[in-house]
């Protein structure tokens, strides 16, 4: 955080399909996916504004997860920039 303002951070993910079950942690992920998702959630717990843009995001998985990380389809990346 910079002067009390949260940093706006984005993870761009070209990986496995992400459904609500995967995002919710009800199924296991590979090592690299688990690592960046753990980092994203830790940053969110620190108060940062964290977004994930995924190439294979199921429509029902879009939006904030239980930890507050916001999931988007990759097509939303351009308009947010």
N, C-alpha and C positions, 0 to 999 in steps of 0.2 A: 504494500500500500504506500502511496506517495502523498504525504500530507493529509492523511485521513480519507483520501479518495481511493476507491478500489481500482486496481488495474483491470483493464478489459483484455482477457486472454482467450485465444482460440486454438483449438487442436483440430487439425485437418487430418481425417482418417480415411485411408484407402485400405480396407481390410474386410473382415468377415461381415456378414449381414448382422445388423443390430435390430433386434425386436425388443418389445417391452420386457420380455422374459430375460433377455441378455442384459439389457440396461439395468434391470432391477436386481441383477446378481443371482438369479435363480438357476442359471447354467454357468458353466465355467468358460473362461476365455483362455486364449493362448498367453504365453509369457509377456510378449511385447504389448499386447492389448491390455493385460492386467496392469502392467507397469504404468502406462500413460494414463489409464483411467484412475489408478490410485493417486497419481500426481494431480490430475484434474480435481479430484475430490478433496485432496489435502489443501490445494490452493483455494478452493471454495470455502473450506472450513476456516481459512485464514482471513476470509472476507473479500476475496477477489471475485470479479464478475467473469465466470468461466463458461465458455461455449464450446461445443463439439460439433463439427461439420463432418458428416459421414457420407461416403459415396453409396453405401448400402444400408440406408436407414429405413426401416419399416414405418409407414405413416403413423401407426399407433404409438411409436416410441418417441416421436417428436415432442419437444417441450421440456420442462424441467423434470429431472428425476428426483428421487427421494432425498438426495443430498443437495439439491439446488443447482446442479450442473445442467445447463440448457442444451438440448440436443436439436440439431437442425439437419435437414437434407443439404447436401453439398450445393445444390442450386441456389440456396439462400445466401451463400457466402458473398457473392458480388454485391447484392443490395446492402449488406451490412457494412461493407467497407467504405 
